[in-house]
Amino acid sequence: MNFIKEIDFTWSLFLDRDGVINRRIPDDYVKSFKEFEFTENTLNAIPIFNKYFSTIVVVTNQQGIGKGLMTANQLNEIHNEMILKVSENKGHIDKVYFCPDLKNSGSFYRKPAVGMGLKAKKDFKKINFKKAVMIGDSVSDMKFGRSLGMKTVFIAETNEKTILHPELIDFVSPSLYHFSQILKSSKTYV
């Protein structure tokens, strides 16, 4: 947890989407914004993160496109609505990166591969992976973050997966909002 005290406005935040920003739909995909449900207090968490991180990006695998269940345009509409709702709640997400490729494609852009992270660094020159945090709810999110040299925060209601991969995880939190409160309480300013 020591890294939390080091976080300042020179750091960047990478967020997974499904299971972190919005509720995951078991065995399905969010195919329209009417199916998109923010996780509890996420809309309150992001404005807190904006006070501590200079750049916030979303990196999300979206193989529903590769399976033909939705189009890239439909996904972009979902993300535009998500960003609008975040903005209406005084938060800001700088950009959303997604990989439409199938799990078995071997894509350089599909997490745990690092392609989306490198794209973000190209777009936002101030990103320094040694001063970045990846928050996700899957082992592939943790591998993605660790491969780039980031600190990792695993979102889990139980410690089940963290026991299997403690070397990949720096901190475990039950929710995005909970982690925002830990971060906020570790700072004396704001």
C-alpha positions as CSV (number, residue, x, y, z in Angstrom):
1,M,0.0,0.0,0.0
2,N,3.0,2.3,0.2
3,F,2.6,3.3,-3.4
4,I,-0.7,5.1,-2.6
5,K,1.1,7.7,-0.6
6,E,3.4,8.4,-3.6
7,I,0.5,9.2,-6.0
8,D,0.4,12.8,-7.1
9,F,-0.7,14.7,-10.2
10,T,2.3,13.3,-12.1
11,W,0.6,9.8,-12.0
12,S,-1.8,8.3,-14.5
13,L,-4.7,5.9,-14.0
14,F,-5.8,3.0,-16.2
15,L,-9.2,1.5,-15.6
16,D,-10.8,-1.6,-16.9
17,R,-14.5,-1.2,-17.8
18,D,-16.7,-4.2,-17.2
19,G,-16.8,-5.2,-13.5
20,V,-15.0,-2.0,-12.5
21,I,-16.8,1.0,-14.0
22,N,-20.0,-0.9,-14.9
23,R,-21.6,-4.0,-13.7
24,R,-20.5,-7.1,-15.7
25,I,-23.3,-9.0,-17.4
26,P,-22.7,-12.7,-16.7
27,D,-22.1,-14.6,-20.0
28,D,-23.1,-11.6,-22.1
29,Y,-21.9,-8.2,-23.2
30,V,-23.2,-4.6,-22.7
31,K,-24.5,-4.0,-26.2
32,S,-26.3,-0.7,-25.6
33,F,-26.2,2.0,-23.0
34,K,-29.6,0.9,-21.6
35,E,-27.7,-2.3,-20.5
36,F,-24.9,-0.2,-19.0
37,E,-25.1,0.1,-15.2
38,F,-22.4,2.0,-13.3
39,T,-21.0,0.1,-10.3
40,E,-22.0,1.6,-7.0
41,N,-20.6,5.1,-6.4
42,T,-18.3,5.0,-9.5
43,L,-19.7,8.3,-10.6
44,N,-18.5,9.7,-7.2
45,A,-15.1,8.0,-7.4
46,I,-13.9,9.4,-10.7
47,P,-14.0,13.1,-9.7
48,I,-11.9,12.1,-6.7
49,F,-9.4,10.3,-9.0
50,N,-9.3,13.5,-11.1
51,K,-7.8,15.3,-8.2
52,Y,-4.8,12.9,-7.9
53,F,-4.2,11.6,-11.5
54,S,-3.3,13.8,-14.4
55,T,-4.5,11.3,-17.0
56,I,-7.3,8.8,-16.7
57,V,-7.9,6.2,-19.5
58,V,-10.1,3.2,-19.9
59,V,-8.6,0.0,-21.5
60,T,-11.2,-2.6,-22.2
61,N,-11.3,-5.9,-24.1
62,Q,-14.6,-6.0,-26.1
63,Q,-14.7,-9.2,-28.1
64,G,-18.4,-8.8,-28.5
65,I,-17.5,-6.9,-31.6
66,G,-15.3,-9.7,-32.9
67,K,-18.2,-12.1,-32.2
68,G,-20.5,-9.9,-34.3
69,L,-22.8,-9.1,-31.3
70,M,-22.3,-5.4,-31.7
71,T,-20.5,-2.9,-33.9
72,A,-17.6,-0.6,-33.1
73,N,-20.1,2.3,-33.6
74,Q,-22.5,0.8,-31.0
75,L,-19.6,0.5,-28.6
76,N,-18.5,4.1,-29.2
77,E,-22.0,5.2,-28.5
78,I,-21.9,3.4,-25.1
79,H,-18.5,5.0,-24.3
80,N,-19.7,8.4,-25.3
81,E,-22.7,8.1,-23.0
82,M,-20.5,6.8,-20.2
83,I,-18.1,9.8,-20.6
84,L,-21.1,12.1,-20.7
85,K,-22.5,10.7,-17.4
86,V,-19.1,10.9,-15.8
87,S,-18.8,14.6,-16.9
88,E,-22.3,15.4,-15.6
89,N,-21.0,14.2,-12.2
90,K,-18.0,16.5,-12.4
91,G,-15.6,13.7,-13.5
92,H,-13.4,13.3,-16.5
93,I,-12.0,10.4,-18.5
94,D,-9.4,11.4,-21.1
95,K,-9.9,8.5,-23.5
96,V,-11.3,5.0,-23.9
97,Y,-9.2,2.3,-25.7
98,F,-10.8,-1.0,-26.7
99,C,-9.8,-4.1,-28.4
100,P,-12.5,-5.9,-30.5
101,D,-10.4,-9.0,-31.1
102,L,-11.3,-12.5,-30.0
103,K,-9.7,-14.0,-26.9
104,N,-7.8,-16.6,-29.0
105,S,-6.7,-14.1,-31.7
106,G,-3.2,-13.4,-30.2
107,S,-3.9,-9.7,-30.7
108,F,-1.2,-7.3,-29.4
109,Y,-4.0,-5.0,-28.3
110,R,-6.0,-7.5,-26.2
111,K,-5.1,-7.5,-22.5
112,P,-3.0,-9.0,-21.1
113,A,-0.9,-7.8,-24.1
114,V,0.2,-4.2,-23.8
115,G,-0.9,-2.6,-27.1
116,M,-3.6,-0.4,-25.6
117,G,-1.2,0.8,-22.9
118,L,1.4,1.8,-25.6
119,K,-1.3,3.5,-27.6
120,A,-2.2,5.6,-24.5
121,K,1.4,6.5,-23.9
122,K,1.8,7.6,-27.5
123,D,-1.4,9.8,-27.2
124,F,-0.5,11.2,-23.7
125,K,3.3,11.8,-23.6
126,K,3.2,12.5,-19.9
127,I,2.2,8.9,-19.1
128,N,5.1,7.2,-17.2
129,F,4.2,3.6,-16.5
130,K,6.3,3.6,-13.4
131,K,3.9,6.3,-12.1
132,A,0.7,4.6,-13.2
133,V,-1.9,2.5,-11.6
134,M,-4.0,-0.2,-13.4
135,I,-7.3,-1.0,-11.7
136,G,-9.1,-4.1,-12.9
137,D,-11.1,-7.2,-11.9
138,S,-9.3,-9.9,-13.9
139,V,-5.9,-11.6,-13.9
140,S,-5.4,-10.3,-17.5
141,D,-5.8,-6.7,-16.2
142,M,-3.2,-7.4,-13.5
143,K,-0.8,-9.0,-16.1
144,F,-1.3,-6.0,-18.4
145,G,-0.4,-3.5,-15.6
146,R,2.5,-5.5,-14.3
147,S,4.0,-6.0,-17.9
148,L,4.1,-2.3,-18.3
149,G,5.6,-1.7,-14.8
150,M,2.4,-0.2,-13.3
151,K,1.1,-0.6,-9.8
152,T,-2.0,-2.8,-9.8
153,V,-5.3,-2.7,-7.9
154,F,-7.5,-5.7,-8.0
155,I,-11.3,-5.1,-7.6
156,A,-12.7,-8.2,-5.9
157,E,-15.5,-8.9,-3.4
158,T,-13.5,-11.8,-2.2
159,N,-9.8,-12.7,-2.2
160,E,-10.3,-15.8,-4.2
161,K,-8.3,-14.8,-7.3
162,T,-5.7,-12.8,-5.4
163,I,-4.6,-15.9,-3.5
164,L,-3.7,-17.5,-6.9
165,H,-1.7,-14.5,-8.2
166,P,-0.3,-12.4,-5.3
167,E,2.8,-11.5,-7.3
168,L,0.6,-9.5,-9.8
169,I,-1.4,-7.5,-7.3
170,D,-0.3,-4.5,-5.2
171,F,-3.6,-3.8,-3.5
172,V,-7.1,-5.3,-3.3
173,S,-10.2,-3.3,-3.0
174,P,-13.9,-4.3,-3.1
175,S,-14.8,-1.4,-5.4
176,L,-13.5,1.6,-7.4
177,Y,-15.2,3.9,-4.9
178,H,-13.6,2.1,-1.9
179,F,-10.1,2.6,-3.5
180,S,-10.9,6.3,-4.1
181,Q,-11.7,6.7,-0.4
182,I,-8.4,4.9,0.5
183,L,-6.5,7.3,-1.8
184,K,-8.4,10.3,-0.5
185,S,-7.7,9.4,3.2
186,S,-4.0,8.9,2.5
187,K,-3.7,12.5,1.4
188,T,-3.6,15.6,3.5
189,Y,-4.5,18.0,0.7
190,V,-7.5,18.5,-1.5
